[in-house]
C-alpha cells in the first residue's frame, strides 16, 4: 500500500520540483496606490469579482503612478484595460502570491495595455484557466510603446498567447524586456508578429509545454539564459528584420529548438538541446547568414542530424557537438558552410536540463523615504539636496540592501549627491522621478565614489523638460585610489532602469 501511494505521488512531486517565480517581499512605498484601500476596493479572496475595482484603479493612473496589488487571488470576469497615453507607470505585486485569475468567457483577454511607455510590470501570476486567449495584450493604438519591462511574471493556461503584441495595433512596441518570467501550457509564450517590433530581450525565462515559446515575425529578438521544455511546435520561431541572437539557452523534449527564416543574421551560441522530435532537425535555418558555435546536441530522431540548412544559406560553424555522430549538419548542396577553428574558450553550459528561472530573490532591506522621512518636496523649485543626501546616508548606514526611495516628483538639487559605501539601493518610481540641476553651471549631479554593491535605479537624471540642463555631468563614477580609474556619464537625460 505504501509503495502504491508513493507511485501515485510521483507525478505531483515532479511537478512541484519545477521552479515558480519568486514570492516578492515589499514594503509599500508612500506613493503606491493600493487596490485594497482605493474606492471601490478590491477583495483578493478568489471569490469576489474584483473586475470593477481593478478597472477603476487602472482608470485613475496618471503619468508616473504606481499601482500596488497586495498578496491575494483577484478574480477577473471581464477584460481589463490600461489606456494611455501614459508614461512611467509601475504595476507591482508579490510575485507568485499575487494572482490574477480569469473567470470570464472563453477567448477573452485578461489585461490589455494601450499606449504605455517607459513602464514596468513586476510580480504577478496570470492564470487563464485554459479559457482566456491572452494574458497580457500590448495594443498600442494611442502611442508608440517603448522600454516596457516585464519582470517576475508567470502565465499559465492561455489558449492563444501569454503575452501578445496585437498585430492590429497601429503603433509599434519596441525595446521590451522579459526578465525571470515563466510561460506554462500556453498556445504561445510571447508573440510579436508585426513590423517595427524591435529589440525584444528575454533573460532568465522558462517556457514549459507551450505550442511555441517565442514567436517573432518581422521584429528581432535576443534570447539568453532561458530554458524551453516540450514545445509542441517550436521553442523559438524567428523571422527578424534585423540581427538576432540566442545565447546560453537550453531545450528538452521539444519538437524543434529554433526555426529561423529571415533577412537579418542570427547568432546561436552555447546552447544545449536534448531529445527534439522533428525529423528535419532541432535547428532549421533559411535566409540570412547564421553563426552557430559552442552548442551541444543530444538524442533526437535516429539518423537525423540536428541542424538543417536550406539553399543559399551562409552558415559559420565552430565547436559544436552531437552524440549521434561527427557531422551535426544536414544541408542542401547550395548551402555555403564555413568551418571556423575551435577557440581556446568554450561554452559554459553543460546540460540541456539547466534552468535559469529564479524562484527566490533576496528580501529588500530597510526603506527610507525622501519625502515622508526627510521632508523632500519634489516640487521642482525647493532645494531638496539636503533631504536627498540625508536619505541616501541613512540607507548607506543601514546597509544590508536598504533603499533610499525617491517617490514620483521633481527634485531640484544644487550640489552633487554623494554615493559611497556598500550594500544599498538608491532609486525612484521610474521615468517620473526626476533629478533637476539648479546649481552652478557645469556641475555634476551624482558622484559615486568607490562603490561596493550599490544600485542606482529607476530615476531620470536630468530632464530636457525642466529647462535647467546646465550641468556638465549627470553621473560621475570613480573607483578606489588603487584602481586608478574613473568614468563619467555625460549627456542628458541619463535613465537608469
N, C-alpha and C positions, 0 to 999 in steps of 0.2 A: 504493500500500500504506500509506504514512504517513497519507494522508487518511482511508482506511478505519479505521485504528487510532484516529485522533482521534475519528471519528464514534462508534465503539464505546465510547470512553471518556467521551463527553459525559454520559450518564445518571449515571455514577458520580461525575463531577466535580460535577454539580448536587446530588447527594445529599450529597457531602462538604461542600458550601458551607453546608448547614443547620447552625446552631449546636447544640451539645450543652450539657449542664450542665457547669460547670467541674470541673477536677481540683483538689480541695481539698488544701492542704498543711497538715498538722497536726504540732505537737509534742505527743505523747501526754501527757495530764495524769496526775498521780500517783494520782488516784482512778478512772481509767478501767480497766474490766475488758476485757482484750484477749482476743478469742476464739481467738487463736493460742497463747496461753500458759495458758489455762484447761485443766482436765481434765474431759472429753475435749477435745482441741484440734482446732479447725477447720484445714483444709489450705489451701483457697482456690486450688487449682490448676485448677479447672474439670473435673477428672476424678474426684477423690474425692467421695463422698457426704457432704456437710457437715451434713445434716439433724439427725442426733443431737447433734452438737457444738453447733450453734446453738440447738437446743431446750433443751439443758442450760444454756447460758449465759442464755437468757431466763428459765428457771425460777429461777435464783439471784438475780435482780434484786430489790432492796428499794427502798423509797421513797428518792428522791434519787440512785439509782445511775446510772452512765453505762457503756454498753456500746460498745466500740470494735471496728470491723471494718477491719483494715488493707487496703491495696490487694490485689485479687485477684478471682477468679471463684469464687463459692460455689455449688456445685450442690445444688439442693433437690429432693428426690423426694417429700416429704410436706408437708402444710401445717404451718407454724409457728404457735404460739400464744403470745402475750404476755398472761398472765392477771392481772388485778388483783383487788381494787382496789389500784392503785399511783398514787403522786403524785410528780411531779418527776423523771421519767426522761428520760435523753438517750440516743438511739441515734445513733451518729456514724460516718460513713465518709468516704472520699476522693472523693466525687462520682462522676464517670464512671469512676474507677479502682477503685471497689468495686462489684462486680456480683453480684446475686442472680439466678440463672438457674433457671427451672422445668424440671425433667426428670421430673415425675410424671405421673399420669393426667390425661387431658383433663377440663376442668371444675373443676380444683382451685383453692383459694385459697392464695396463696403465704404471706401473713402476716396473721393475724387479731389485732386488738387488742381486749381486753375489759376495760373499766373502768379506763382510764388517763387521768389529768387533769394539767394544767399540765406537759406534757411536750413533747419536741422530737425530730423525726426529721430528720436532716441528712446529706445527702451519700451517696445510694445510687442505683444504676441497677438497676431491676427489669425483668427480661425474661421475659415469659410464653411466648415461642416460638410464639404462635398456638394454644396448648393450654390454658394456665391461664385460668380465667374471671376471676379477680380478683387484683390485685396486693396491695393493702393494704385489708383489711376492718376497719372500726370496728364492732364488735359489742358494744355497751355493755349487757351483762346485769347485771354486778355493781356498776356505779357510773355515775352521770352523768358524762359526759366533757365537759370544757371546756378552752379555751385550749390546744389541741394545735397545734403549729407544724410545718408541713411545708416544708422548705427545701432547695433544690438536689437535688431528686429527679427521676429520669427513669423513665418507664413505657413499655414497648413490648410490643405483641402480646398484650394481654389481651382475651379474647373478649367478656366482659360489661362490666366497668368496671375502670379502673386503680385508682381509689380508690372504695370503696363504703361508705356508711353503711347497714349491713344493715337493711332495713325490718322484719325480725322482731325487732330488738333491743328490749328493754324500756325502756331509758333513752335519753335524747337525747344528741346530740353538738352542741355549740354553741360560739360564739366560736372558730372554727377558721380558720387562715390557711394559704395556699399561696403561697410566695414563690420565684420563679425555678425553677419546675417545668416539666417537659416531658412531654407526653402524646402518644404517636405510635402510630397504627394500632391503636387500641383500640375496642371497641364503644361505650363511653362513657369520657370522661376522668374526671370526678368526678361521682358520682351520690349525691344525698341527697334522698330522696323521702318522708320521714315528717314528721309534725308535730313542732314544737319543734327542728328542725334549723336553728338561727338563726345569723345573722351569720357566714356563710362569706365570707372575703375572699380574692380572687385578685389577685396583684400580680406583674407581670413574667413571666407564664406563656406557654407556647407549646403550642397544640393543633394537631396535624397529622394529617390523614387519619383522623379518628375518625368513628364514626357520629354521636354527639352529643358536643360538647365538655363543656359543663356542664349537668347535668340536675338542676334544682331543682324540687321539688314540695312545697308546704306551708311550707317554711322561708323563708329570704330570703338574698340574696347581694349582694356588692359586687365587681364585676369592673373592674379598672383596669389600664392598661398591659399588655394581653395581646393576643396575635396568634392568629388562627384561620385554618386553611387546609384547604380541600377536605373539610369536614364533609359526610358523605353525607345526614344528616337535618337537623341544625341546629347552629349554633355554641353557642347558649345557649337552653335551654328553661327558662322561668321562670314558675312559678305560686305566687308567695310569699304568705305570710300577712301580711307587713309590708313596709314600703317597701324597695326595692332600687334599685341603680344600675349602669349600665355606662358607664364613662368612659375616654376616651383609649385605645380599643381598635381593632384592625384586623381585616379579614377579606378573604380572597382565594379565589375559586372554590368557595365553599361553597354548598350548596343554599339555606340561609337563614341569616341572621345572628342574629336574635332572634325567638323566639315567646313572647309574653307574654300570659298569661290569669290574672288574679288579682283579689283584693280589696285588695291592697297596691299603692301607687303605684310607678311606675317612672320613673327619670330616665336619659336616654340623651344623653350629652354628648361632643362632639368625637371621634366615631368615623369611620373611613373604611372603606367597604365596596365591593368591586370584584368583578364577574363572578359574582354569585349566579345560581342556575339556577331557583329556584322562580318559577312564573308569577304567583303572587299576592303577591309582594313579598319583599324582603330582611328586612323587619321586619313582623311581623303582630301587631297589638295588639287585645286584647279585655279588657274588665273595668274595672279601676280607672283613675283619671286617669294620663296619661303626659305627660312633658315631653321634647321632642326638640329639641336646639339644637346649632349649630356642627358638624353632621355632613355628610359628603360621600359621594355615591354615584356609581359609575362602572360603565357597562355594564349587564348584566342582560338578561333576555329582551326582545326587541323589543316596544314598545308597552305595556310593563308598568311602572307607576310603582313605586318601591322601597318605599313604605310603605303598608300596608293597615290601615285602622281599621274595626272592626266596630261594630254597633249599640250606641248608648248610651255609647260611649267619649268621655270628655273628653280632648282632645289639645291641648297647647300647643306651638306651633312658632315657632322663631326661627333665622334664618340657617342654613338647610340648603340644600345644592346637589345637583344631579343633572345629568350631562352629557346626559341624554336629553330634557330639557325643563324648563320653569319650574315645573311642578307635580309635587312629589315624592309626592303623596298620592292614593291611590285609596280612597274611603271611601263607606260607605252613607249614605243621606240622613239617617239618625237619629244619626250620629256628630256630636258637637259639637266644632268645631275653632276654636281661638283663635290668631290671629296676633299675636306679640309683636314689636315693632320691634327691629331688629338693634341690638346694643350696640356700643360702641367697641372692646371687647376681643373677640378671636376665638379660635378653637381653635388649638392648637399643632401638630397632626398635619397632614402634607401628602400622605401616600401610604398606600394600603392595604398596601403591601409592608413597611411598617415593623414590625420585630420589637423585642421588649423583653427577651428571654432573654439573660442574660449568660453567655458561655462562658468567661470568665476573671474572677477576683476577686483582689484584692491578697493576696500571701502575708503571713501574720502575722509580726510581729517577734519579738524575744526573749521567752521565757517566764520569769516569776518566780513561784515557788510559795510561798504564805504559810506553809504547813506545812513543806514539805521544805527550803526555803531560809532561812526566817526564824523557824522554831520555834513558829509559832502552834499552839495546842492544839485549838481549836474544840470544847471540851467544855461550853460554856455557862456555865462558872464562872471559869476562868482569865482574867485580864485580857489580851486579845490586842491591845490598842490599839497598843502599840509595834511589835509584829510586823507588823500590817497596814499601819501607816504606813510602816515601812521597805520593805515590799514595793511599796507604791504609789510611794514616792520612787524606788525602783530603776527601775521602769517609766518614770516621768517622765524620769529622767536618760538612759535608753537611747533613748527616743523611737522614731520610725520604726515605729509600730504595735506596740510592745512591749505585753505583757499582764501585769498583776498579777492572778494567779489565786488564788481562794479555793476550795479543794476543799469538798465537801459537809461540813457541820458547823454548829455553833452558836458564833458568835464574840461573846464579851462585850467591849464597849468602854466605856470610862469617860470618854473625851474625843472631841470631833469628829474624824473623819478628814478630812484636808485634801487636796483635789484642786485642782491648778492646773497651769499649763504647757500643753504641746501634744503631740498625736500619740501617744496611748497609750490602752490599754483597762484598765478595772478590772471584773472580773466573776467569777462563780462558776459552779456547775453548774446553777443554776436555782432552782426553788422551795425546795430544801432546803439552800441556802447562806444561813444566817440571820445577820443582824446584830442583836444584842440590846443594848439600852441598860442599862448598870449604873452610869451616872454620876449626877450631881446631878439633882434634879427640874427639869424644864423645859429640859433640854439639847437640843442639835442633834447628830444622828448623823453627818451628812456635810455638809461645807461645800465647795462648788465655787466657786472664785473665778477670774474672767476666763478661762474655759476656751477653748481653741483645739483643736477636733477631739479632744475627749476623749469616750470611750464608756464609759458605766456600764451594765452589762448583767448579766442572769441572776442577780439577787440578790433575796432577801426582806429588805427593810429594815424592821426592827421585826417583831414577830410576836405575835399575841394569845395563842399557846400558851405564851409564855415567862413570863407573869405579871410582866413588867418594863416595861410600857408607860407609863413616867413621863416620857418625853421630850416636849418640846413640838413639835419639828420633826424630821422624818425627813431631808429633803434641802433645804438652803438654797443657792440659786444666785445669785451676783451677778456682774455684768459689770465691765468696767474702770471707773475713775473717770469717764472721759469719757462712758461710756454712761449714767451717772446712773440705772441701773436695777438692780433685784434682784427676785428672786421666791423664795418659799419653798413647798416641797411639804409640806403637813401631812396629818394623819390617818395611820393605820397599819392594816395593813402596806402599804407602797408597794412594788409589784413592778415592776421594770424588765425588760422582755423584749426 
